[in-house]
């Protein structure tokens, strides 16, 4: 969940040249209604993609012995896969436009980049959960958000 280290490309956008984005806890929470809809769409599309890929693998494996209806289905599945992949890419791009990352499409987990105690971190939200957690970049451990962060506007430095 962290940006690659090293020099940025010469064609980097002004936003990229400014450094990592840092979203406040308050703003992250306000974004949940929108993010939840996009993450649910990504979750559903990913589930559909997985089913179609499984079917495609089976049809490809048996392609020499397929009767016409199965061959037709094989072509149809290939087209459906392309459409779902495109929709999935669009949904992920929509999250990226609002500086949110999809962490796990299977469980519907998204991350909001931030800075906590001077380190790159993320507020993490999961489908079906009302509370967010947080973690430092490149760490898997999810931590509860301390109650004091709800009271204190400034907890990062």
C-alpha positions as CSV (number, residue, x, y, z in Angstrom):
1,X,0.0,0.0,0.0
2,X,2.9,2.4,-0.3
3,X,4.2,4.4,-3.2
4,X,7.4,3.0,-4.8
5,X,10.6,4.7,-3.7
6,X,12.8,6.6,-6.1
7,X,12.5,9.4,-8.5
8,X,9.1,10.3,-10.0
9,X,8.7,10.3,-13.7
10,X,9.3,13.6,-15.5
11,X,5.7,13.6,-16.7
12,X,4.3,13.2,-13.1
13,X,1.2,15.2,-12.4
14,X,1.5,18.2,-10.1
15,X,-0.4,16.2,-7.4
16,X,2.1,13.4,-7.6
17,X,5.0,15.9,-7.3
18,X,3.6,17.3,-4.1
19,X,4.1,14.0,-2.3
20,X,1.7,11.5,-0.8
21,X,-1.9,12.4,-0.2
22,X,-3.0,12.6,3.4
23,X,-6.7,12.2,4.2
24,X,-8.0,13.1,7.6
25,X,-10.0,10.7,9.7
26,X,-13.0,13.0,9.6
27,X,-12.9,13.2,5.8
28,X,-12.4,9.4,5.5
29,X,-15.5,8.8,7.5
30,X,-17.5,11.3,5.5
31,X,-16.4,9.5,2.3
32,X,-17.7,6.1,3.5
33,X,-21.1,6.3,1.9
34,X,-19.6,6.9,-1.5
35,X,-16.7,4.5,-1.0
36,X,-19.1,1.8,0.3
37,X,-21.1,1.9,-3.0
38,X,-17.9,1.7,-5.2
39,X,-16.4,-1.1,-3.0
40,X,-19.6,-3.1,-3.1
41,X,-19.6,-2.8,-6.9
42,X,-15.9,-3.9,-7.0
43,X,-16.7,-6.8,-4.7
44,X,-19.6,-7.9,-6.9
45,X,-17.6,-7.5,-10.2
46,X,-14.6,-9.4,-8.7
47,X,-16.9,-12.2,-7.7
48,X,-18.4,-12.3,-11.1
49,X,-15.0,-12.2,-12.7
50,X,-13.8,-15.1,-10.6
51,X,-16.8,-17.2,-11.7
52,X,-16.4,-16.4,-15.3
53,X,-12.6,-17.1,-15.2
54,X,-13.3,-20.5,-13.7
55,X,-15.9,-21.3,-16.4
56,X,-13.5,-20.0,-19.1
57,X,-10.7,-22.2,-17.9
58,X,-13.0,-25.3,-17.9
59,X,-14.3,-24.5,-21.4
60,X,-10.8,-23.8,-22.7
61,X,-9.5,-27.1,-21.3
62,X,-12.3,-29.0,-23.0
63,X,-12.4,-26.9,-26.2
64,X,-11.7,-29.7,-28.6
65,X,-14.7,-31.8,-27.4
66,X,-17.3,-29.1,-27.1
67,X,-20.6,-29.3,-28.9
68,X,-21.9,-26.1,-30.6
69,X,-23.9,-24.7,-27.5
70,X,-20.8,-25.1,-25.3
71,X,-18.6,-23.5,-28.0
72,X,-21.0,-20.6,-28.3
73,X,-20.9,-20.3,-24.5
74,X,-17.1,-20.2,-24.6
75,X,-17.2,-17.2,-26.9
76,X,-19.9,-15.6,-24.8
77,X,-17.9,-16.1,-21.6
78,X,-14.8,-14.5,-23.2
79,X,-16.8,-11.4,-24.1
80,X,-18.4,-11.2,-20.7
81,X,-14.9,-11.4,-19.1
82,X,-13.7,-8.5,-21.2
83,X,-16.8,-6.4,-20.1
84,X,-16.4,-7.2,-16.4
85,X,-12.7,-6.5,-16.5
86,X,-13.4,-3.1,-18.1
87,X,-16.1,-2.3,-15.5
88,X,-13.8,-3.4,-12.7
89,X,-11.0,-1.2,-14.0
90,X,-13.4,1.7,-14.1
91,X,-14.5,1.2,-10.6
92,X,-11.0,0.9,-9.2
93,X,-10.0,4.1,-11.1
94,X,-13.0,5.8,-9.6
95,X,-11.7,5.0,-6.1
96,X,-8.2,6.2,-7.1
97,X,-9.6,9.5,-8.3
98,X,-10.8,10.2,-4.7
99,X,-7.4,8.9,-3.3
100,X,-8.8,5.6,-2.0
101,X,-7.2,2.2,-2.6
102,X,-8.9,-1.1,-2.9
103,X,-7.0,-3.5,-0.6
104,X,-9.0,-6.6,-0.9
105,X,-11.9,-7.0,-3.4
106,X,-12.9,-10.4,-1.9
107,X,-13.7,-9.0,1.5
108,X,-14.4,-5.4,0.3
109,X,-11.6,-3.6,2.1
110,X,-10.4,-0.1,1.1
111,X,-7.7,2.2,2.5
112,X,-7.5,6.0,2.8
113,X,-3.9,7.3,2.8
114,X,-2.8,9.4,5.7
115,X,0.1,10.3,7.9
116,X,0.1,9.2,11.5
117,X,2.9,10.2,13.9
118,X,4.9,11.4,10.9
119,X,4.7,8.0,9.1
120,X,2.7,7.0,6.0
121,X,-0.3,5.1,7.1
122,X,-3.9,4.2,6.1
123,X,-7.3,4.4,7.6
124,X,-8.9,1.1,6.6
125,X,-12.6,0.4,6.1
126,X,-14.2,-3.0,5.4
127,X,-17.6,-3.7,3.9
128,X,-20.1,-4.4,6.6
129,X,-18.1,-2.7,9.4
130,X,-19.2,0.6,10.9
131,X,-15.8,1.3,12.5
132,X,-12.5,2.0,10.7
133,X,-9.1,0.7,11.7
134,X,-5.7,2.0,10.8
135,X,-2.2,0.6,9.9
136,X,1.2,1.9,8.9
137,X,2.2,1.5,5.3
138,X,3.6,-2.0,4.6
139,X,2.3,-3.4,7.8
140,X,-0.6,-5.9,7.9
141,X,-1.6,-5.3,11.5
142,X,-4.9,-3.4,11.7
143,X,-5.2,-1.2,14.9
144,X,-8.3,0.3,16.5
145,X,-8.6,4.0,16.2
146,X,-8.1,5.5,19.7
147,X,-11.0,7.4,21.2
148,X,-8.7,10.4,21.6
149,X,-8.5,10.7,17.8
150,X,-12.2,11.3,17.7
151,X,-11.8,14.2,20.0
152,X,-8.5,15.6,18.8
153,X,-8.4,17.2,15.4
154,X,-4.6,16.9,15.3
155,X,-3.2,13.5,15.9
156,X,-0.7,13.3,13.0
157,X,2.5,15.2,12.8
